[in-house]
Amino acid sequence: MRPIKRSHVLAGGAGLLAGAVVPRTFALAAEPIVLGWVGPLSPPGSYAAGQEMKWAAQLAIDEVNAKGGVLGRPLKVLYEDTKGTPDQGTAAMQLLATQKVAAVFGEFHSSVALAESQVAHKYGIPFLGTDVWTDKLTAQGFPEFFRVCPSNSLIYTMVGKWATAAGFKNAAIMQEATDYGQGAVQVLSDIFKQHDIKTNVITVELSQQEVTPEILRLMNTSPRPDIFMAIVSGASAYNIVREACNSNFAPTAQTALYNGGGPALEKELWENDGKCAVNLICENVALPKTKLNSIAKRFVATFQKQFKRPPTGTAMESYDCVGVLSAAIAQAKSTDHKAIISAMERLKYTGSRGTYAFSTSHEPAWAFHQFMTAPVMLIQYDKLNQSPDDAPILYPRDWATVDYLFAKPTA
């Protein structure tokens, strides 16, 4: 196992977070409250998403500390690069457990989070998942694990309803060989079966770079698929989009192109795929511009100014994780793990993506400690270098900004 580099960051600066902080200056000698962060900052993980998550988290930390910290103490974060692999995630969480962290947040890849959650459970450390979707995470019933993002069942039930409404009949699906990918496709397959939508599924590794043979195999099935769905969350998704385009498979007038898992939201999509990403459909774990609250608007403006790019819903999730944990620690009046967990179960905290509250129901099993009203929508890019918040919203229909359910390329 390769060693993991660790950076210790104590932030300062101007801030915007409200409600979870003590509005007074802490003494310089105050012992910091230490949080751990885990996520992919290098391949084969979705490093672009990981970097954006880290940026957003640091903005939130800066803001909390500028207002006096939590319980009169500054926050300090230990950042760990998990590289999108479960073994690195396990090592990162074990390392953080030795650092007496009050809680851990982050992660983008479900299989990595599953490995990390086992360690968090062993040591009783509160773990707030940022953008990890597999139902298995909350279905484990671990008291330590909470999730601010939607689950596979919430996301892909919506995607399945959209695909059915759009009239697709033959779906070609490329799934990553992970708990996220296989879980997502299971939800989709169940819905597609109910509506007589034929499916042809091929599995690829998250780190797999050469996908041309698999794409040609899907493309040449009869009848030709009317939608190609790449359920791949790693950086290899950019190769898949480019190869599908260069093979004249999708997006075309015959076959729509969908990417699930998050990489299509990043600016790196355009840097890697250029015009091939025009007409790409993907989910966005954010609210429409028209529904952003004042917290979200301030965060978007600050993030855009500092990083020269608009934040994605994933960045907002990461930003809100700091607010949720700060509020829980303040409510618990303690950094004791059990006290924080108890506070999170009773918490109501308004962040950039709405008011967070975590279900304590086990029906269904994945609902436990899930943010049940986590926002998610489907968008379709219609311009080169378009940001997700400017792309047309296809679904749900009460958020839609266009009349159509999807657009076909005109050329």
N, C-alpha and C positions, 0 to 999 in steps of 0.2 A: 504494500500500500504506500502510495506516495505521501510525503509529509504535506500538511496543509499550512499555507502561510496565514498568519493572523495579524491583523492590524487593530490597534486599540485607538479609539477615537473618542475624545471628550469635546463636545461641540459647544460653540457659543454663537452669538449673533442675534439678529432681529428675528422676531417670531410672530406667529399668527394663531397657534393653537389656543383654544379657550376651553374652560370648564374642567380641565383635568389638572391644572397646575396651581401652585401656591404663588400668588402675585406679590412676591417680595424677593429681595436679593439674598441668596444663600451665602453663608460664610465661606471664604475661600478654603478653609480647612475642613468643610463638611465632607464626610465620606460619601462618595458617589454611589448611586444605585446602578448596578451593573446589569445590563441586558445583553443577551446574545442574539446575533442575526445569522441566519444561514440562507444560502442561495447560490445559484450558478453565476460565476464571474468569468468562466473560461469554458471552451468546448470540452466534451460534446454537449454540455448543457446549453440552455438558451441564455447565453451570456449577455445579450442585449437587454433582455427582460430583467436579468439579475442586476445589471448595472443601474437600470432605471429604478428598480426597487430600492437599491442602496442609496441612490441620490435622494429619493423621496423620503426615506427613513431619516437620512441625515438632516434634511430640511426640518422635519418634525422635531427631531432631537434639539436642533438649534433653537427652535421656537419655544419649546418647553423650558430649556435652560435660561433663555433670555427673560422669561417671566418668573424666574426664581426656582425652577426645578419642581420636583415632587416631594412633598413632606419636607420642604426646605433644603433638599439635597439635589445636586446635579445628576443628570442621567449620563451614563457612559455606555457605549456600545462596543462589543467585540464582534467584528465582522469575520465570517468564515466562508471561504469559497468551497462549495460542495461539488462543483464541476458537473453537476447533473448525474452523478453516480451514487448509488446507495452506499457503497463502502466508504466513500468520502463523506457522505452525510452522517453515517454512523460515527466515524472518527471525529468529525466536527462537533457533534453533540456530546460525545464523551469528553472531548477537550473542554467544552463550555461547562460541563457538569463539574469540572475541577476548579472552575473560576468563580464559584459561588454566585452564579447569575440569579437574579430574581425571577426572570422569565426569558424565554426565547421566542423570537418571531421570524417570519420569512418563509422561504422556499417557494420554488416554482414548479418542481417536478414531483408528481405524486409518489412514485416509487421511492424517491429519496426521502420524502416526508414520512412515508411508512416506516422506513428504517430508523429515521430520527425519532419518530414517535415512540418506538420501543425503548429507546434510551431515556427519553423524557419520562416515560411511564416508570421505568426502573428507579429513577432518582426522584420522582415526584415533582418534576419541573414543569410549570405552566408553559405550554407551547401553543402559540397562536399562528396558525397557517395562513399565509398571505394569498397565494394563488395556486392551490393544490386541490384538484377536483375529484379524485376518485372517491366513490361512496365509502370505500373500505376504511378510510381514515377516521371518520366520525362513527361509523358502524362498529368499530372496535369497542366503543363504549369507555375508552380511557377518560378518566376524570380530568386529566391534564390537558387534553387536546381540544382546541376551539378553532373555528374557521370563519374568516370574514368574507370569503369568496363563495360563489355558488358551487354546488356539487355537480357531479356528472348527471345525476338524475334530473336536477333542476335545469341544467343547460341543454342536455340532449333530448329531453322531452320537448322543449321548445323548438329545437332544431328539427326534430322529427315532425312536429306539427306544421312547421313552415314548409318542409320538403313535401309533405302530403298536400298541403294547400296549393303549392306551386305546381303540382301535377307531375312530378317526376315518377318514372316507372321502372327505371333500370339504374341502380346505383353501383358504381365502382368505388370501393373503399380501400384505402391504404392505411393500416393502423400500425402505430408503433408498438413494439413488444413490451409494453409496460402496463401497470395497473390502470393508469389513466386511459391509455389507448384502447385496451381491451374492454375496460368497463364502459367507456363511451360508446363503443361499437355495439356492445350488448344492448344498451338502452335503445340505440337507433334500430338495431335489427329487430327487436321486439315490436317496435312501432311499425316498421316497414312491413313486417310479416302480416300485421293486422290489416294493412291497406294494400296488400298484394304488390308491394314494390320489391322487385327482384334485387338481390344483393350479391356482389362478388367481392370477397374480402381477401386481401393479401397483407401479410405481416412483414414489417421491416424492423431492423434494429434502430434504436434512437441515434446511434453514432454512424449509421450507414450513409455513405456518400454517393455511391453509384446506384442509381435507381432506374436507369433507362430500361433494362430488361423487364422489370416489374410493371413499369408504365406501359410499355408496348403490349405486354400480355393483357392488361386491363383494357387498353384501347381497342384491341383486336378481337374482343369477345363479341358475340352476336346474340341479340342486337347490340349495337353500339351503345354504351352507357350515355344517359342524358345528364348525369352529374358525376363528377369525380370528387370524392371527399378524402382529403389527406388529413387524417387524424394524427398529426405529428407535432409535438411541442418543442422539439429541439431545433438547433440551428440548421439541421439537414432539411428542414421544411423549405428553406430558400432554394435548395437544389431541386426539390420535388416540383415546386412551382415553375422553376425555369425549364426543367426537362419536360414537364407536361406541355408547356407553351411551345418549346422548340420542336416537340414531336407532333405539333398541330393536333393535340388531343384536347386540351382545355387551357384557358377558356376559349371556346369556339361557339359558333352558332348551333352546333350539335350537342355540345357538352359543357355544362356549367362547371366552375371550379370553386371548391370550398376548402378552406384550411381551418382546422380546429386546434386549439391548444395555446394560442397566444402569440406566436412569433410574427404573425401577419400584422400585428398592431404596431410593431416597432419601425422606426425610421430605416433600420437596416434592411427591411423588405425591399425598399426602393433602390437602395445601394446595391443589393445583390441581384434583383430581378427586373428592375426598370419597368418598361412598358408591359412586360409579361404579367405584372400584378394588377394592371387595369382590368376591371371586371371581376376581380377576385372577391369572393364572399367569405366573411369570417365573423366570429362572435366578438363582442366587446363588453367587458364586465364593467360598464360605466353607465351613467345616466345621460340622456340627451342634453344638449346645451340648454334647452328651454327649461329643464328641470333642476339645474344646478343651484344649490343653495349658496349663501354668502361665503361659507367656509371653502367650498369647492372653487368658487370664482377667485378667491384670494390665492388659493394654492396654485391654480392653473396659471395665474399671472406671475406669481413668484417663480414657479418652476420654469416657465417659458423664458423669463428674463435671465435666469441663471444658467440654464442648460441649452438655450437656443433651440428648443423643440417642445411641442405640446406634450403634456403627460398623458399616458394611457390610463385606462381603468386600473391596470395592474399597479401603476405608480400610486394612484389614489388609494388602493387597498393597502399598500405599504405605509403610506403616510398615516392612514387611519389606524393601523396597527399600533403605532406609537401612542396615539391618542387613547385608544382602548386600554392599553396596558397602563398608561399613566393614570387614567381615571380609576382603574381597578385598584392600583396600589394606593391611590389617594383615598378611595372608599374603604379599603381594608385597613388603612392607617398603619400599614406594615409591609415588609418585603417577605414575610413568611409565605412559603409556597401554598400551603393549604388556605391561608387567609385570602390570597390573591385569587385562587380558583373559586372560592366561595363568593367573592365579590364579583367575579366575572359572570357567574350564574345569575346574579341579581342585577347586573349592570344594564343601564340604558344610557348610551353615549351617542351624541350626534356628531358625525364626522362629515367628510366630503361626499360620502355615498349614502347618506341617510342616517337613520337612528339605529344603532346596533343593539341587538338583544339576542341572546343565545338560547335556543330551545333546550329544555331538559327532558323532552319527550324521547322515547325510544321507538316510536311508531311513526314512520318506518325507522329501522335501526340507524340509518345514516342521518336522521334528524337531530341526534344528540349533539348538543353544543354547536349546532349549525346556525348561521345567520340566515334565517329562512326567507327573508325578503331581499336577499342580495340581488342587485340589478344585473341584467344581462340582456343584450339585444344583438340582432344580426345586422351587419352593414355590408355594403358592396361599393368598392372603390370605382369611381367613374372618371377619375382624372389621374394623370401622372403625378407622383410625389404628394398625393393627398394625405392629410392627417386623418386618423380615425374619427375625430370629432366633427370633421367636415364632410365625411362620406354619407351618402344617402342611407337612411335607416329603413330596412325592409320589414323587420319583425321585432317585437310584437306589433300588431297592426295599430294599436292605439298610440304607439310612439312613432309610427312610420312617417317619413317625410316625403315619400313618393307613392304613386298610385299602384305601381307594379310590385310583384313579389320577387322578381329578379330580372335583370336586363341582360340581353344577349349582345355579344360584340357586333358592331355594325360593319366591321371590315375584317 
